[in-house]
Amino acid sequence: MDRYVVFGNPIGHSKSPLIHRLFAEQTGQQLEYSALLAPLDDFTACARTFFQEGLGANVTVPFKEEAYRLASSLTARAQRAGAVNTLSKLVDGSLQGDNTDGAGLVRDLVVNAGVSLAGKRILLLGAGGAVRGVLEPMLAEKPASLVIANRTVEKAELLAELFDDLGPVSASGFSWLAEPVDLIINATSASLAGDLPPIAASLIEPGHTVCYDMMYGKEPTPFCKWATEHGAKLVLDGLGMLAEQAAEAFFVWRGVRPDTAPVLAELRRQLAAG
């Protein structure tokens, strides 16, 4: 049986085994997918042991940068992202690193939610790895502008400089922004702490602005609640991104693209059931 895993620490909460089991059933692929708790101080040895027999792995926090260093080769999007969330064992036994996070986000927005990014004013909140991982695919959609806002402006400026060859990307502090935008994406970890990024409500044009939180939960995140209260046209959480980045990884490994709609519906059902 072809073996795949997701590495993380912690990893018990991971939805990836369920997602990939459903993908495999749907597409008739024979594979085994499990979660593997990698030691914080020795991810590399753990991964190398698995890949003696395993064929592919997803990588979640806190190992995406280590997976980047472990890979023998990198896809263009992984190089840009500076992090790897998908490892594949090639025919010669070497490991290729890829990053499917950005493709997952764009597909969730464009295909699932019907939100065009072309010509739009986009605001990305945060300047960590989650933002770096999605910048290339987002800029490929040709937005009119993409602003990276962060508490530490220098971090946002560094990212803007790294990606300015791909499109109109710039940096900002949270408090500098007041004019409405077409799309706000929260890539900060504020929702995990029950907090909001310190941004002005004037950024939302009621009935027009779309708001997206990369986090998700049984209840709407604080950012999603805030967006709804201020009249956002559409409010989305990150569960669709989770399903779509997994589908992209499945496609990389198996050459088959699963239908995410029924899988996403099952994830929502289980999330609601608690």
C-alpha positions in Angstrom: 0.0 0.0 0.0 1.3 3.5 -0.9 2.0 5.4 2.3 1.6 9.1 3.0 1.6 11.1 6.2 1.2 14.5 7.7 4.0 15.7 10.0 3.4 18.2 12.7 3.7 18.9 16.4 1.1 18.9 17.8 -0.7 16.8 15.2 -3.7 15.1 17.0 -6.1 17.8 15.8 -5.2 17.4 12.1 -8.0 16.9 9.6 -5.6 15.7 6.9 -6.0 12.0 7.4 -9.8 12.3 7.1 -9.5 14.6 4.0 -7.1 12.3 2.2 -9.1 9.2 3.1 -12.2 10.8 1.5 -10.2 11.9 -1.5 -8.8 8.3 -2.0 -12.3 6.7 -1.7 -13.7 9.2 -4.1 -11.0 8.7 -6.8 -10.4 5.0 -6.3 -6.8 5.5 -5.3 -5.2 2.8 -3.1 -3.2 4.5 -0.4 -2.8 4.8 3.4 -2.5 8.2 5.0 -1.8 8.8 8.7 -0.7 11.6 11.1 2.8 11.4 12.5 4.0 13.4 15.5 7.5 14.5 14.7 9.9 15.4 17.5 10.5 19.1 17.8 14.2 18.6 17.9 14.6 16.0 15.1 12.1 16.4 12.3 14.8 15.6 9.7 15.5 12.1 11.1 11.8 11.4 11.5 11.1 12.3 7.9 14.1 10.4 6.5 12.9 7.3 8.3 9.4 7.6 6.9 10.6 8.1 3.4 12.6 4.9 3.4 9.2 3.4 2.4 6.7 6.3 2.2 5.9 8.2 -1.0 4.7 11.6 0.2 4.1 13.8 3.2 2.3 17.0 4.1 4.1 19.2 6.6 2.4 21.5 9.0 3.6 23.7 11.9 6.3 24.0 13.0 8.2 22.1 10.4 7.6 23.9 7.0 11.0 25.7 7.0 12.8 22.5 8.0 11.1 20.6 5.2 12.3 23.3 2.8 15.9 22.6 3.9 15.4 18.9 3.8 14.2 18.8 0.2 16.7 17.9 -2.5 14.8 20.0 -5.1 12.1 22.7 -4.8 9.3 23.7 -7.1 9.2 27.4 -8.1 6.3 28.1 -5.8 8.1 26.5 -2.8 11.3 28.5 -3.6 9.2 31.7 -3.5 7.3 30.7 -0.4 10.5 29.8 1.5 8.6 26.9 3.1 7.4 23.4 2.1 4.1 21.8 3.0 4.2 18.9 0.5 7.1 16.5 0.1 7.2 13.9 -2.7 9.7 11.0 -3.2 10.9 11.0 -6.8 11.9 8.0 -8.8 15.5 8.4 -7.9 14.7 8.4 -4.2 15.3 12.2 -3.7 12.7 14.5 -2.1 11.0 17.3 -3.9 9.5 20.1 -1.9 6.4 22.0 -2.9 4.0 24.5 -1.4 0.3 24.2 -2.1 -1.0 26.7 0.4 -1.3 29.6 -2.0 -2.9 27.5 -4.7 -5.4 26.3 -2.1 -6.3 29.8 -1.0 -6.7 31.1 -4.6 -8.8 28.1 -5.6 -11.0 28.5 -2.6 -11.6 32.1 -3.4 -11.9 32.0 -7.2 -13.5 28.6 -7.8 -15.4 27.8 -4.6 -16.5 31.3 -3.7 -16.6 32.9 -7.2 -14.4 35.8 -6.1 -12.3 37.2 -9.0 -9.0 38.6 -7.9 -8.1 40.3 -11.2 -8.0 44.1 -10.9 -9.0 44.0 -7.2 -7.5 45.9 -4.3 -6.4 43.3 -1.8 -5.3 43.7 1.8 -3.3 40.9 3.4 -3.0 41.1 7.2 0.2 39.7 8.7 3.7 39.2 7.4 4.6 35.7 8.6 5.0 32.4 6.7 1.3 32.1 5.9 1.5 35.4 3.9 4.7 34.6 2.2 3.3 31.2 1.1 0.4 32.8 -0.8 1.9 35.9 -2.3 3.1 34.4 -5.6 -0.3 32.7 -6.5 -2.2 35.8 -5.5 -0.1 38.1 -7.6 -0.4 35.8 -10.5 -4.2 36.6 -10.5 -3.2 40.2 -11.5 -4.8 42.3 -8.7 -4.7 46.1 -9.1 -2.9 46.3 -5.8 -1.8 44.1 -2.9 -1.0 45.7 0.4 0.7 43.7 3.2 -0.1 45.2 6.6 1.7 44.2 9.7 2.3 45.4 13.3 6.0 45.4 12.6 6.1 47.3 9.3 9.7 46.3 8.5 8.6 42.6 8.1 5.9 43.7 5.6 8.4 45.8 3.8 10.8 42.9 3.5 8.1 40.7 2.0 7.0 43.4 -0.4 10.6 43.8 -1.7 10.9 40.0 -2.1 7.8 39.9 -4.3 7.7 43.3 -6.1 8.9 41.7 -9.3 5.6 39.8 -9.6 3.1 42.6 -9.3 2.0 45.8 -7.4 2.8 44.8 -3.8 3.4 47.3 -1.0 3.7 47.4 2.8 1.8 49.2 5.5 1.2 49.5 9.2 -2.2 48.5 10.4 -3.1 52.1 11.5 -2.1 53.7 8.2 -5.1 52.2 6.3 -8.6 53.7 6.1 -9.7 53.5 2.4 -12.1 50.6 1.5 -10.7 47.6 -0.3 -12.2 44.8 -2.3 -10.8 41.9 -0.3 -9.3 41.6 3.2 -7.5 38.4 4.1 -6.6 37.8 7.7 -3.4 35.7 7.9 -2.5 36.8 11.4 -2.8 34.4 14.4 -5.0 36.9 16.2 -8.1 34.6 15.9 -6.3 31.9 17.8 -6.2 34.2 20.8 -9.7 35.5 20.3 -8.4 38.8 19.1 -8.8 41.1 16.1 -6.0 42.7 14.0 -6.1 46.5 14.9 -7.7 47.7 11.6 -10.3 50.3 10.8 -13.9 49.3 10.0 -13.7 51.8 7.1 -11.7 49.3 5.2 -15.0 47.4 4.6 -17.3 48.9 2.0 -20.7 47.5 3.1 -22.2 45.2 0.5 -19.0 45.1 -1.5 -15.9 44.0 0.4 -15.1 40.3 0.8 -13.4 39.2 4.1 -11.5 35.9 4.5 -9.9 34.5 7.6 -7.3 31.7 7.1 -8.3 30.4 10.5 -11.5 28.4 11.1 -13.4 27.0 14.0 -16.8 25.6 15.1 -17.9 29.2 15.7 -17.1 32.2 13.4 -13.7 33.6 14.2 -13.5 37.1 15.8 -12.4 38.5 12.4 -15.4 36.8 10.6 -17.8 38.2 13.3 -16.3 41.7 12.9 -16.6 41.5 9.1 -20.2 40.4 9.3 -21.1 43.2 11.8 -19.6 45.8 9.4 -21.6 44.7 6.4 -19.0 42.7 4.4 -20.5 41.2 1.2 -19.1 37.8 1.8 -17.4 36.3 4.9 -15.3 33.2 4.6 -13.1 31.1 6.9 -10.1 29.0 6.1 -11.7 25.5 6.0 -12.0 25.7 2.2 -8.3 26.6 1.9 -7.4 23.6 4.1 -9.4 21.3 1.7 -8.0 22.9 -1.4 -4.3 22.8 -0.4 -4.8 19.1 0.4 -6.5 18.5 -3.0 -3.5 20.2 -4.7 -1.1 18.0 -2.8 -3.2 14.9 -3.7 -2.9 16.0 -7.3 0.9 16.4 -7.1 1.2 12.9 -5.7 -1.4 10.9 -7.6 -2.1 13.0 -10.8 -5.8 13.0 -10.0 -7.7 16.1 -8.8 -10.4 15.2 -6.3 -13.7 17.1 -6.0 -13.5 19.0 -2.8 -17.2 20.0 -2.4 -18.4 16.8 -0.7 -15.3 16.6 1.4 -15.7 20.2 2.5 -19.4 19.5 3.4 -18.3 16.6 5.5 -15.7 18.7 7.3 -18.3 21.4 8.0 -20.7 18.7 9.3 -18.1 17.3 11.7 -17.0 20.7 12.8 -20.6 21.7 13.7 -21.1 18.4 15.5 -18.1 19.3 17.7 
